[in-house]
Structures are given as C-alpha cells and as structure tokens.
Amino acid sequence: MTLVTDSFGRLRMSSLLVSLLHLKDESASFYLGYDKERRSIALGPVGDVFPKNARPVTFDAKRHYASARSFFTAFGLPFECAKFAYKGTDNGWLMFERMN
C-alpha cells in the first residue's frame, strides 16, 4: 500500500489502499500530517481529533488523487515524484514512510 506524490503537489492512493479503505468509486476526506524525523506522511480520518499541524484534503472518487499543495508548502516539502510505503498505524493514523 502506498501514497505517491507528484510534481503538481498531489497525492495519489494506490489501488490496494483504496480497496483496504473501501473507497471504490467514492471520494473521501482525510487529515494529513508529517513526521520530519521519520520522513513519514500521516493519514487520519476526518472527524477524529484534529492535531494542530494536520491538513484536511479530499481524495476524488475517480482516480483517488488529492490536491495537497498547502500541505507540501506548510511542511517545506518539495513538489516532486516520491513514493511512501505503509508502515503501520500510530494513534489511529496510517503512517507512510518515504521509499526513495
């Protein structure tokens, strides 16, 4: 399961992640957070506790992309192609660690 970033400041969910979250043909909103030490993106369901540094985004129903430009800017992340692999959960957040 992965999240992929691109040079346009978007995030895309892998088909396996979409399947696991039961999002086929549905849009979904999540909070985003970032752990600089682990170079990890945190994905949390909207409606749970809202951490100060989390950014809400909506993944579209068709391609499961989300515009995350403000998230990248807030955490000083470059707009580039990168892959983040699922590494488990942390306090209800799905954690994705940078692979490349």
N, C-alpha and C positions, 0 to 999 in steps of 0.2 A: 504494500500500500504506500502510495506516495502523494506528495504535493509537488507540483512543478511551478517554478516561477519563469517569467519571460521578460524580454527587454521592453515590454509595454507596461510593466507594473501590474501584471495579472497573476493570479494563482489558478491552477487547474488541479482538480481532484482526479486521481487515477480511477479507472473503471472498477477496480477491486474495492477502493474506498467508498465509491458511490454505492456499490452493492451492499457493503457492510453497513452503511448508514441508512439503507433503504430509501435512497433518494432518486431512484429511476424515474425520469420524467417529472421531477419536482424540483423547484427552487428551494434553497434553504439558507437561512442566515446563521452565521457563527461569529463569535468574538475571536479576534486574533491577538496573540501576544508573542513576544520574542524574548528568548533567553540568550543573551550575548555570550555568556561563558560557554554554553554548550552548542552555540550556533544552531539553535532549535526554534522552530515555529510551533506555537501552541494554538490549538483549535478547540474552542469551547462552545457549547450550545448557548444560544441566546436565551435569556430568562434565568440563568443561574447568576451567581454573584458576579458583579461587574468590576473587575480589577481596574485600577487607575490607568494602567498602561495598555489595556486591551482596545482593539479597534474592531467594531462590527462591520462585517461585509456580507453580501448576498451572492451565493453561487447560483448561476442561472440553471434552468431546467434542461435545456437542450445540450449544452457542452460542458456544464459544470465548471465554468470559469467565474472568477470574481475579480473585479477591479480593486486593486489593493495599493494604489499609488500613495495614498495618505499613510498607510501602514509602513510602506518602504521608507518614505520620507521621514516619518516620526522616529524610526529606529536607525536611520542612516544606512539603510541597505541599498545597494546598487540595483538598478533595473537591469537584470541580466538573466540568462537562462541558467537555472540551477535545479537540482532535484533534492528533495527532502524525504527521507525514508521514515516510516512509522517506527517509533522506538518504545511505545507503551503509553500508559496514562500517568498523570501526575495531578492529584486532587481533582479528578474529573475532566481534565484537559487531555486531549490527544496530542502527543508530542512527536514532532517530525524533525529529525536531525539531518543537517546538510551532508550530502554524499560526496559532492565534488568541490 
